[in-house]
Amino acid sequence: MEAIIKAGGHQYRVKEGDTIKVQKLDSEVGKEVKFDEVFLIKKDDSIAIGNPKVKNAYVEGIITEQGREKKIIIFFYKHKTRNRKKNGHRQPYTLVKIGKIVGGE
């Protein structure tokens, strides 16, 4: 069973048992999370496509980790004017283990 869900402004194709990295969710490790925006569910040979969402469908998961990505460097430079600016950024993320996919009947 597969589904396409929306989490944090991005769409993910998930299966039961998958681990996905989504934008930071405000919850603690070990808590359950429920994704209500399901756009497609594929079960064996049948496919349920939403318009835009599949009715009465959701995906459950458990938060396994809260972390931050590796630092990236942003360097702004203009030649001949001595303008330069160096910044770093670490994007926060949440690892979610997909439990079950419900709906699509």
C-alpha positions in Angstrom: 0.0 0.0 0.0 1.4 3.4 -1.0 0.2 7.0 -0.6 1.2 10.5 -1.7 1.0 12.9 1.2 1.7 16.6 1.9 3.8 17.5 4.8 5.5 20.9 5.4 4.7 22.2 1.9 6.3 19.2 0.2 4.8 16.0 -1.2 6.1 12.6 -0.3 5.5 9.1 -1.7 5.3 6.8 1.2 4.8 3.1 2.0 4.1 1.5 5.3 7.3 1.1 7.2 9.2 3.9 5.4 11.2 6.6 7.2 10.9 10.1 5.7 12.6 13.4 6.5 10.1 16.2 6.6 10.4 19.9 7.7 10.4 20.4 11.4 7.2 19.4 13.2 6.5 20.8 16.7 6.2 17.6 18.7 8.5 15.4 20.8 10.3 12.2 19.8 8.0 9.1 20.3 4.7 11.0 19.7 2.3 10.0 16.9 1.7 12.3 14.0 -1.2 12.2 11.5 -1.1 13.5 8.0 -4.6 14.4 6.7 -3.6 15.7 3.3 -3.5 12.5 1.2 -3.6 13.0 -2.6 -3.4 9.4 -3.8 -3.7 5.9 -2.3 -2.6 2.8 -4.2 -3.8 -0.5 -2.8 -2.9 -3.6 -4.8 -4.5 -2.9 -8.2 -6.9 -0.1 -7.1 -6.0 3.5 -7.1 -7.9 6.3 -5.2 -7.1 9.7 -6.6 -8.3 12.8 -4.6 -9.8 16.0 -5.9 -7.6 17.5 -4.4 -7.6 15.1 -1.4 -8.9 11.6 -0.8 -11.9 11.7 1.5 -11.6 10.0 4.9 -7.9 9.1 4.3 -4.9 9.7 6.5 -1.4 8.4 7.2 -0.1 7.8 10.7 3.5 7.9 11.8 5.8 8.1 14.8 8.4 10.8 15.2 11.8 9.1 15.6 14.2 12.0 15.6 14.4 15.8 15.7 17.6 17.2 14.2 19.4 19.7 12.1 21.0 19.3 8.7 24.7 19.9 7.9 25.6 23.6 7.8 25.6 25.3 4.4 27.6 28.5 3.7 26.0 31.5 2.0 28.6 33.9 0.7 27.6 37.3 -0.8 30.4 39.1 -2.7 30.6 42.1 -5.0 33.8 42.7 -6.7 35.6 46.1 -6.7 33.5 47.4 -3.8 34.8 45.3 -0.9 31.2 44.2 -0.1 31.2 40.7 1.3 28.9 38.9 3.7 29.2 35.3 5.0 26.4 33.4 6.7 25.7 29.9 7.6 22.4 28.0 7.9 21.3 24.7 9.4 17.8 23.5 8.4 15.9 21.7 11.1 14.1 18.4 10.2 12.0 15.7 11.7 12.3 11.9 10.9 9.0 10.2 10.8 8.5 6.4 10.5 5.3 5.7 8.6 2.9 3.4 10.5 -0.3 2.8 8.6 -2.2 4.2 5.7 -6.0 4.4 6.2 -8.6 5.1 3.5 -9.0 4.8 -0.2 -12.0 2.5 -0.2 
